[in-house]
Amino acid sequence: MAGTWIEINAADGGKFKAYKAVPKSGKGPGIVLCQEIFGVNAYIREVADYYAEEGYVVVAPDLFWRIQPGIELGYSDTDWQKAFELFGKFDTDRGMSDITATVAALRAMPEVAGKVGALGFCLGGRLAFLAAARSGVDCAVGYYGVTIDQYLGEAAAVKVPLALHFAAEDKYAPMETVDRIRAAFKGRHDVEIHVYPGVDHAFARPPSPHYHKPSALMAHHRSIALFRRTMGPHFDFSALWDKHCEYEFATRDVDATMATMVAEPYVNHIPTMTGGVGYRHLKRFYKHHFIPKTPKDTTLIPISRTIGEGIVVDEMLFCFTHDMEIDWMLPGVAPTGRRVEIPLVAIVKFRGDKLHNEHIYWDQASVLVQIGLLDPKGLPVAGIETARKLIDETLPSNTLMANWAQSENAG
């Protein structure tokens, strides 16, 4: 996605620029994106594009325009010095006036359907918190916001859902500060405060040396969940996943399968590390190594489905006859003609109304036992019994535990 630069009228005169990103649908709820101390740089614009792909109209105002318009810093030592200099000159109240003006501009845009939220990082994390108190947003999310504790007198003015993400090792927002923030919002069930252990400031920014992808992914999921609950957009993720599976296993249509996914998706079959990253790689995988390399009698028997904001977790039985070489599950293994039934779990994440990624899990040892490549004797593995017990929980448990009988009368 590529956004555009717009101008917004300041409440006290003058104009300032802002980066605007719009979802492909052309409409969506709004988000005012509050910058770090490095200006509306490439990273902030990427965040705007990212949330636009999630279905939001995002506007990132240039909050340093009163000091020096158009600041776009990197992360060199010189840039850090300049960023802290700008931070020292930044007037929070005037900056909040500009954020309030941006919220008003968003609400007036024809592309904005419904509510408007705030999102910010570092300095912007503090400003997102203040936007919840001052700027009339419908919800707010702040990442490692600095000096929020100095503004806790405004906590009572926060009447909307709020999520704050903090790094346990962050010297700019230490845990004693986080404790004070927790205390200020005690009893508020619509205020979430998340601490990520073992990570430092800017853990969600890929260029940062402190970037920690697992924490960044978890924080993003929590942020999106809050935005969707409060503002939408709401999609039928269950139906989207069903349609994707239909194209994979019923109509076996590669192009239709890819059309259900974002521009650069990925799939990872965890036990065999097969799949693809990015459109070209994944389409090649689907076209040559997945759709035509899945047995025709493959059956997916649903067991349970959990649907969250932007995520579906499917538990199923995956059943097939091993009558061809299955590149993605049993690469290099000649067909044995044997029947296989295994429990399988798919964790599917969406971005907007498209699939973004799939993590697929199954017990590869059970597959190998069922096709005769692995002798289960003396090993803590099972064959088709794993599938049968998933359906019938009354079947025996602990049959692989040689010492199970010894505890019969152990109390």
C-alpha positions, -999 to +999 in steps of 0.1 A: +000+000+000+011+036-006-004+065+013-006+102+005+003+134+023-026+157+032-028+190+051-048+196+083-058+230+097-044+236+132-069+250+158-047+281+164-038+288+128-015+273+102-015+239+086+004+208+092+010+177+070-001+143+078+004+109+061-029+092+052-034+055+044-067+041+032-078+004+030-084-012-003-121-012+004-119+026+004-137+029+038-132+020+074-130+033+109-103+059+116-071+058+135-049+088+144-014+075+145+009+093+170+046+093+160+077+085+179+104+111+185+118+104+150+089+121+132+066+106+106+094+086+091+094+054+070+086+032+100+056+052+110+043+053+074+047+015+073+027+012+105+000+034+089+000+011+058-001-020+080-033-008+098-048+003+066-044-033+054-063-042+086-092-021+074-086+013+089-082+048+075-050+059+092-037+095+095-003+102+110+001+139+117+035+157+117+035+166+154+069+184+152+058+209+126+058+238+150+095+231+157+107+218+123+082+206+097+088+174+078+112+157+102+120+121+091+148+107+112+165+074+112+182+056+141+219+066+138+236+083+168+232+117+151+195+110+145+190+100+182+206+133+193+184+152+170+153+133+181+159+140+218+165+176+210+131+178+193+115+158+222+128+184+246+113+212+226+079+195+221+049+212+237+025+184+247-005+207+250-001+221+215+007+186+202-026+174+217-044+203+201-030+190+167-041+155+175-076+167+184-077+186+150-066+153+133-094+134+150-119+160+137-104+158+102-107+121+103-144+122+113-151+146+084-134+123+058-158+105+035-136+074+037-141+071+075-171+049+084-179+049+121-156+056+150-121+070+154-093+056+177-058+066+186-026+046+183+009+057+194+045+046+201+070+060+226+061+097+228+031+088+207+021+062+234+018+090+259-002+111+233-025+082+226-033+080+263-040+117+264-061+114+233-084+091+252-087+118+279-088+150+257-094+144+220-128+126+219-115+093+204-135+061+209-106+040+220-068+042+223-037+020+222-003+031+234+030+013+231+057+019+257+044+054+264+069+077+282+060+098+312+023+088+312+026+088+350+030+126+349-005+129+334-023+104+357-044+133+370-063+129+337-070+092+341-105+099+353-112+117+320-105+084+301-140+070+295-132+048+265-114+014+261-076+018+264-047-007+260-012+001+271+018-021+262+050-019+282+084-036+281+096-051+314+132-039+308+122-003+297+142+024+315+120+051+299+089+035+314+101+014+344+079-010+362+074+014+391+058+038+366+037+010+352+025+001+388+014+037+392-006+035+360-022+002+370-032+018+404-048+048+386-070+025+365-077-001+392-111-016+387-114-004+351-122-035+331-120-016+298-084-006+305-058-032+296-022-029+308+002-055+293+038-060+303+061-081+281+088-098+300+125-098+290+121-071+264+131-034+262+118-001+248+107-002+211+103-040+211+076-036+183+098-016+159+117-038+134+146-014+130+152-014+168+179-035+183+153-044+209+128-057+184+112-089+197+089-104+171+069-127+195+061-098+218+053-075+188+029-101+173+011-106+206+009-069+212-005-063+177-031-090+182-043-074+214-043-040+198-064-052+169-087-070+192-095-038+211-099-017+179-122-043+163-143-047+195-148-010+198-149+003+162-150-027+138-147-034+110-163-068+116-157-097+092-170-133+090-136-149+095-152-184+098-168-180+064-136-166+049-116-197+062-142-221+049-141-205+015-103-208+015-105-245+024-131-251-003-107-237-030-079-258-016-096-292-012-128-291-032-125-270-063-087-272-061-083-237-077-049-221-071-058-186-082-091-186-061-071-198-031-046-170-035-073-145-039-085-152-004-051-140+010-033-107+014-008-095-011+021-111+007+009-140+028+027-170+043+019-206+052+040-228+075+032-265+080+051-267+113+061-304+114+077-304+079+084-267+075+067-267+041+047-238+027+057-204+014+065-168+023+052-141-001+029-143-030+052-158-056+067-184-033+034-194-018+016-196-052+044-219-065+039-241-034+001-243-038+003-249-076+030-276-077+034-290-042+001-287-022-031-287-042-021-314-068-002-333-041-031-339-017-049-372-021-083-369-038-101-386-009-089-361+016-116-354+042-115-326+069-138-335+098-143-305+121-140-310+158-140-275+172-135-239+160-125-209+181-130-175+165-113-144+178-106-109+164-086-116+133-079-153+142-095-187+137-082-218+155-096-250+139-093-284+154-101-312+130-094-348+118-074-349+086-081-381+068-067-395+035-053-425+017-016-423+010-020-430-027+005-404-040+037-387-028+024-359-006+052-333-010+040-310+019+034-338+045+055-368+034+081-354+010+102-380-007+080-409+006+065-432-021+028-439-017+020-468+006-017-471-001-024-469+037-052-450+053-042-421+076-063-403+102-047-376+123-058-347+146-047-314+130-048-279+142-048-248+120-041-214+135-052-189+109-046-151+111-063-125+090-054-089+081-086-071+072-108-094+052-080-116+039-060-144+052-025-133+063-009-165+075-015-201+085+004-222+111-006-259+107+002-285+133-001-323+134+017-352+149+042-364+123+051-394+143+015-407+141+016-402+104+048-422+101+034-450+123+002-452+102+021-455+068+045-481+083+077-460+083+080-459+121+077-489+144+059-476+175+072-505+197+091-491+226+085-455+216+061-430+232+041-426+199+007-438+187-009-443+153-046-440+143-055-443+180-048-406+184-076-397+160-100-422+175-095-410+210-101-374+198-136-385+188-142-409+217-127-396+250-138-428+268-111-449+250-082-458+272-058-431+284-021-436+294-016-468+274+020-457+265+029-453+302+044-486+314+042-475+350+005-464+349-007-496+366+017-489+396-003-459+406-037-477+408-037-479+446-011-452+453-038-428+467 
